[in-house]
Amino acid sequence: MSKRERTLKRHERSELRGRLHGFLMFLPNLLKLLARLLKDARVPSAEKLLFAAAIVYVISPLDFIPDVFPFIGQVDDIYMVALVLLRLINRTDEAIVRQHWSGGGDIVALADSIANIAPKFLPRRIAKVITSRVELAPAGQMIRGITNKDEAVIREISDEPLIVESDRSTLPN
């Protein structure tokens, strides 16, 4: 191996160490942000519930890809939590997110750029869940949904205006 090749490999390793160090320094700030957002009453309850559901999914023995497959089995768990965390940040008021962020840089801009890219790599159904707006169902419907499993606990909020059609025709007969 030539001296130049050794220098290039050393440079690549140094760059990888720098990226790993940056990620390790970012992670504690992200965990602090998450804890603060989950405690904040101004954060939408539906988003908190979705994040809790993602944690239950990780803990649950039932997975899309079973954890018995090394590496791949854990990737779907990490991916699910990352997508729901991204959604939590994107669906919370920017001022609240920035108020709770203790790291460097603009976390809202980073989350926006990731949110714009992520749906392009996801199946359409999953992308719709990540990008749609949701709200918690009324309390009575939630209880029925939990006990009977026939009612939705979370429902999608449509961005399209509601068009009400009249039964009467305006045209002369």
C-alpha positions, 0 to 999 in steps of 0.5 A, a space after each residue: 500500500 502506498 503512502 498516498 493510499 494510507 493517507 486517504 484511508 486515514 482521512 476516511 477513518 477520521 471523517 467517519 469518526 467525526 460523523 459518529 462523534 457528531 451523531 453521538 453528540 446529537 442523540 442526547 439533545 434529541 432525547 431531551 427534546 423528546 422528553 420535553 415535548 412529551 411533557 408539554 401540554 401544547 403538543 398535540 395529544 394525538 402525536 404523543 399517543 402515536 409516539 407511545 404506540 411506536 414504543 409499544 411496537 418496539 417492546 412488543 414481540 410482534 413485529 413486521 420483521 421479527 427480531 430473530 433476524 440479526 440486524 434487519 429485525 431491529 431496523 424496522 423498530 428503529 425506523 418506526 420510532 424515527 418516523 414517528 419522532 419526525 412526525 411528532 416534531 413536524 406536527 408540533 408548533 415550530 416555536 415550541 420545538 425550538 424552545 425545547 431544543 438545546 442542541 446546535 443548529 435549527 432542528 425544525 429545518 432539519 426535520 422539515 428537510 428529512 420529512 420532505 425526503 422520507 416519503 419518497 423512500 417509503 411505501 405510499 400507505 406509510 408515507 400517508 400516515 407520516 404526512 397526514 394530520 390526525 386527531 384523537 377521537 372523542 372520549 366515548 369513541 376511544 373507549 369503544 374503540 379500545 374495548 370493541 376494536 371497531 371504532 378508530 382511536 385516531 382519525 385523519 383530518 382532511 385538508 380538503 374543504 367540506 362540500 355540502 350538496 343540497 338535495 334540492 336542484 336549482 334548475 327549473 323542472 
